[in-house]
Amino acid sequence: KEIKELLLEYEGLAKPKNAKAISSNQQVQRDDLGEDSKNTVAIYSTNNTAKNTLFSSGVFKLKQGRHLEQNDRGKALIHEAFAQKNNLKIGDRIELNLINTSDKKTKSQKTRFEIVGIFSGKKQEKYTGLSSDFSENTIFSDFETTMQALNLSENERLLSKITLYTETADQLDKAITKTEKLNIDWSKYKIEKNNAAFKDTLESIAGIKNIINLMTYLIIIGGSVVLSLILMLWLRERIYEIGILLSIGASKLQIISQFIIELVLISIPTIISSFILGNLVFSLITKGLSEAEETSSIASSFTNNIFGLDSLAVFMQSYSILITIIILSVIIASMMILVKKPKEILSKIS
């Protein structure tokens, strides 16, 4: 239950039947290859290309269309140079004959993939003498269709890499422990914990949280001082009203309450507009996190919270602070006038 998502990846080779691989000067020359063998492409099969390292690291960038997703069948992404050479566009189909390079020898079948995305970029290339070495001859295909094309059953699937995603960092160690207990020959596999991006993000968030707390305290103190000074000027303009109210028997508490109610009513439109603008600014901040696939789940969680119950709680806390500042400021400003007697206030006016 610790596992939130599984990213399945398989790397292999294929021969395109209705397209030609891009050729270039090879650093490795092989005389044992025929012309047909030279027309090969590299296959990266996965159930989510957006989270593939080549895309999440920025090596490849999606230029047109969309990424491959979990429920895709018979879909593929191709390089823009490959598309240009073969006059291919989104919606076209490319026929591939996948090559089974594993110990499980099966007869693969020709499979047609619909092109749903075109990407650009250049990866670090390893030269083996095949045309599949070049970045331009890289094709991403959906995992399920690729396994079917290789005539492999669900229990015979070929995997180059499995990436496990957990909901929280605390669940990561539990997931690794449970995975290590599986009946698998671990001499052929290696488990790596990749939470560096998660830790960096949490450290950044902790730093931002400290800054926000400091700013909050400064705003409370500064707001109280500034609002008190403004209210002193505001009350001086209403000193005659205060004197009349006191002379007819109104208590100081009633007068202070009246001023507080007036300011609270004035604050309502302001706090509503700040709530809307605050969410807008927050969405722009989380957009940067969302663009990095390693931290997209964190950003998604924040975005969900900011528009949910947590957002309402923060809003009420902020408004409570504002009300506190208003009450303190009114009391401070009013006391300088209300300590005087009504007769003294009215005589001062006259």
C-alpha positions in Angstrom: 0.0 0.0 0.0 3.1 2.3 0.2 3.4 2.3 -3.6 1.6 5.2 -5.2 2.7 4.6 -8.8 4.8 2.2 -10.9 6.9 3.4 -13.8 7.8 0.4 -16.1 10.7 0.8 -18.6 12.2 -1.4 -21.2 14.9 -0.6 -23.7 15.3 -2.5 -26.9 15.7 -2.3 -30.7 13.4 -2.3 -33.6 13.4 -2.1 -37.4 11.1 0.5 -38.9 9.3 -0.9 -42.0 7.8 2.2 -43.5 10.5 4.7 -42.4 14.3 5.1 -42.7 16.6 5.7 -39.7 18.8 8.8 -39.8 22.4 7.9 -40.7 25.5 9.8 -39.7 29.2 9.3 -39.3 29.8 6.5 -36.9 32.7 6.3 -34.5 32.4 2.5 -34.6 32.5 0.8 -37.9 31.2 -2.8 -38.2 31.6 -4.9 -41.4 29.4 -7.7 -40.0 26.2 -5.7 -40.5 24.0 -5.8 -43.6 22.1 -2.8 -44.9 18.9 -4.0 -43.3 20.6 -4.3 -39.9 21.8 -0.8 -40.1 18.3 0.5 -40.3 17.5 0.1 -36.6 16.0 2.4 -34.0 16.2 2.4 -30.2 13.0 1.6 -28.4 12.3 3.1 -25.0 9.1 1.5 -23.8 7.3 3.0 -20.8 3.9 3.7 -19.3 4.7 7.4 -18.6 7.2 9.3 -20.8 6.8 12.5 -18.8 8.5 10.8 -15.8 11.2 9.1 -17.9 14.6 10.4 -16.9 15.4 11.7 -20.4 12.3 14.0 -20.3 12.3 14.9 -16.6 16.0 15.9 -16.8 15.4 18.1 -19.8 17.5 16.1 -22.2 14.5 15.6 -24.4 11.6 18.1 -24.7 8.2 17.5 -26.0 7.6 19.8 -29.0 4.3 18.7 -30.3 1.4 16.5 -29.1 1.4 14.8 -25.7 3.3 12.3 -23.5 2.5 8.6 -23.3 0.2 7.7 -20.4 -0.8 4.6 -18.4 -3.8 3.6 -20.6 -2.2 4.2 -24.0 -2.1 1.3 -26.4 -0.4 1.4 -29.8 1.0 4.9 -29.3 4.5 6.3 -29.8 6.7 9.4 -29.6 9.3 10.1 -32.3 12.2 12.6 -32.7 11.6 15.7 -34.7 14.5 15.0 -37.0 13.2 11.4 -37.6 9.8 12.9 -38.4 11.2 15.4 -40.8 13.2 12.8 -42.7 10.3 10.5 -43.1 7.5 13.2 -43.5 5.8 11.9 -40.4 3.4 14.0 -38.3 1.1 13.5 -35.3 -1.7 11.1 -36.2 0.5 9.1 -38.7 1.4 5.5 -38.0 4.8 3.9 -38.0 5.3 0.1 -38.4 8.0 -1.4 -36.2 9.4 -4.9 -36.1 10.7 -5.2 -32.5 13.9 -7.2 -31.9 14.0 -9.5 -28.9 17.5 -9.2 -27.4 16.7 -11.2 -24.3 17.2 -14.8 -23.3 13.5 -15.4 -23.8 13.5 -15.9 -27.6 10.1 -15.3 -29.1 9.0 -14.4 -32.5 8.0 -10.8 -32.5 5.3 -9.4 -34.8 5.1 -6.3 -36.8 3.2 -3.6 -34.9 1.8 -0.3 -36.0 2.1 2.6 -33.6 0.2 5.9 -33.8 2.4 8.9 -33.4 1.0 11.1 -30.5 4.0 13.3 -29.8 7.2 14.7 -31.3 10.2 15.6 -29.2 13.6 17.2 -29.6 17.0 17.0 -27.9 20.2 15.0 -27.9 21.1 12.4 -25.3 24.6 11.0 -24.4 25.2 8.5 -27.2 27.0 5.2 -26.9 28.4 4.0 -30.2 28.0 0.4 -31.2 27.9 0.7 -34.9 24.1 0.7 -35.2 21.9 3.5 -36.4 20.0 3.2 -33.1 23.0 4.9 -31.3 21.8 8.3 -32.5 19.3 10.3 -30.5 17.4 11.1 -33.6 16.6 7.4 -34.0 15.0 7.1 -30.6 11.3 6.1 -30.4 9.2 5.9 -27.2 6.4 3.3 -27.3 3.8 2.4 -24.8 4.8 -0.6 -22.6 1.8 -2.8 -23.0 1.8 -2.8 -26.8 5.6 -3.3 -26.9 5.3 -6.5 -24.7 2.5 -7.8 -26.9 4.6 -7.1 -30.0 7.4 -9.2 -28.5 4.9 -12.0 -27.9 5.6 -12.0 -24.2 3.0 -13.0 -21.6 2.3 -10.9 -18.5 4.7 -13.2 -16.5 7.4 -13.0 -19.1 7.7 -9.2 -19.4 11.1 -7.7 -20.0 12.1 -4.8 -17.8 15.2 -2.6 -17.8 14.1 -0.5 -14.9 11.2 -0.1 -12.5 10.7 3.1 -10.6 8.4 3.0 -7.5 6.8 6.2 -6.3 5.5 6.6 -2.7 3.0 9.1 -1.3 5.5 10.4 1.3 9.2 10.2 2.1 8.5 8.2 5.2 7.0 5.3 3.2 10.0 5.0 0.9 12.1 2.9 3.3 9.1 0.6 4.0 8.5 0.1 0.3 12.2 -0.8 -0.2 12.2 -3.3 2.7 9.1 -5.0 1.3 10.5 -5.1 -2.2 13.8 -6.7 -1.0 11.7 -9.6 0.5 10.2 -10.5 -2.9 11.3 -13.9 -4.4 13.7 -12.3 -6.9 17.3 -13.1 -7.9 18.7 -9.8 -6.6 22.2 -10.6 -8.1 20.7 -9.4 -11.4 19.1 -6.3 -10.0 20.0 -3.2 -8.0 17.7 -1.1 -5.7 18.5 2.6 -5.5 16.8 5.2 -3.3 16.3 8.3 -5.3 14.8 11.0 -3.0 17.4 13.7 -3.6 14.9 15.9 -5.3 12.4 15.3 -2.6 14.9 16.3 0.2 16.0 19.4 -1.7 12.4 20.5 -2.1 11.6 20.0 1.5 14.7 22.0 2.6 13.6 24.8 0.3 10.1 24.7 1.7 11.4 24.8 5.3 13.5 27.9 4.4 10.5 29.5 2.9 8.4 28.6 5.9 10.9 30.3 8.3 10.9 33.4 6.1 7.1 33.5 6.0 6.9 33.2 9.8 9.3 36.0 10.3 7.4 38.2 7.8 4.2 37.4 9.6 5.5 38.6 13.0 6.9 41.7 11.4 3.6 42.4 9.6 1.7 42.0 12.9 4.0 44.4 14.7 4.3 46.9 11.9 0.6 46.7 11.0 -0.4 47.4 14.6 1.9 50.5 14.8 0.8 51.9 11.4 -2.9 51.2 11.9 -2.7 52.8 15.4 -1.2 56.0 14.0 -3.8 56.1 11.2 -6.6 55.5 13.7 -5.4 58.3 15.9 -5.8 60.7 13.0 -9.1 59.1 12.2 -10.4 59.5 15.7 -9.2 63.1 16.0 -11.6 63.8 13.2 -14.4 62.1 15.1 -13.6 63.6 18.5 -16.8 65.7 18.5 -18.8 62.5 17.9 -17.0 60.8 20.8 -17.7 63.7 23.1 -21.4 63.7 22.2 -21.7 59.9 22.7 -20.0 60.1 26.1 -22.2 63.1 27.2 -25.4 61.2 26.4 -24.3 58.2 28.5 -22.7 55.9 25.9 -20.0 53.8 27.6 -16.4 53.7 26.4 -16.8 50.0 25.6 -19.8 50.7 23.3 -17.8 53.4 21.5 -14.8 51.2 21.0 -17.0 48.3 19.8 -18.6 50.6 17.3 -15.2 51.6 15.8 -14.1 47.9 15.7 -17.3 46.9 13.9 -16.9 49.7 11.4 -13.3 48.6 10.6 -14.3 44.9 10.4 -17.0 45.7 7.8 -14.4 47.7 5.8 -11.9 44.8 6.0 -14.3 42.2 4.5 -13.9 43.2 0.8 -10.2 43.5 1.3 -9.7 40.1 2.8 -11.8 38.5 0.1 -9.8 40.1 -2.7 -6.5 39.1 -0.9 -7.8 35.5 -0.7 -8.3 35.4 -4.5 -5.0 37.1 -5.3 -3.1 34.9 -2.8 -4.3 31.7 -4.5 -3.3 33.1 -7.8 0.2 33.9 -6.7 0.5 30.5 -5.0 -0.5 28.7 -8.2 2.3 30.6 -10.0 4.8 29.5 -7.4 3.7 25.8 -7.5 3.9 25.9 -11.3 7.7 25.9 -11.1 7.6 22.7 -8.9 5.1 21.1 -11.3 7.4 21.5 -14.3 10.0 19.3 -12.5 8.6 15.8 -12.7 10.5 14.7 -9.5 8.6 17.2 -7.4 5.3 17.3 -9.3 3.6 15.1 -6.7 4.6 17.6 -4.0 3.4 20.5 -6.0 0.2 18.7 -6.7 -0.4 18.1 -3.0 0.2 21.7 -2.3 -2.1 22.8 -5.0 -4.9 20.5 -3.8 -4.5 21.8 -0.2 -4.4 25.5 -1.1 -7.8 25.2 -2.7 -9.3 22.8 -0.1 -9.9 22.7 3.6 -6.3 23.7 4.5 -6.8 26.9 2.4 -9.9 27.8 4.5 -8.0 27.2 7.7 -5.1 29.4 6.7 -7.6 32.0 5.5 -9.4 32.0 8.9 -6.1 32.2 10.8 -5.0 35.2 8.7 -8.3 37.0 9.2 -8.1 36.3 12.9 -4.7 38.0 13.0 -6.1 41.0 11.1 -9.0 41.2 13.6 -6.5 41.1 16.5 -4.5 44.0 14.9 -7.7 46.0 14.4 -8.8 45.5 18.1 -5.4 46.3 19.5 -5.0 49.4 17.3 -8.5 50.7 18.1 -7.9 50.3 21.9 -4.5 52.0 21.7 -5.8 54.9 19.6 -9.0 55.3 21.6 -7.5 55.3 25.0 -5.6 58.5 24.2 -9.0 60.2 23.8 -11.4 58.2 26.0 -9.3 58.7 29.2 -10.6 62.3 29.1 -14.0 63.3 30.5 -16.8 64.3 28.0 -16.7 67.9 29.3 -13.0 68.1 28.7 -13.3 66.7 25.2 -16.2 69.1 24.2 -14.5 72.1 25.7 -11.3 71.3 23.8 -13.3 71.3 20.6 -14.9 74.6 21.3 
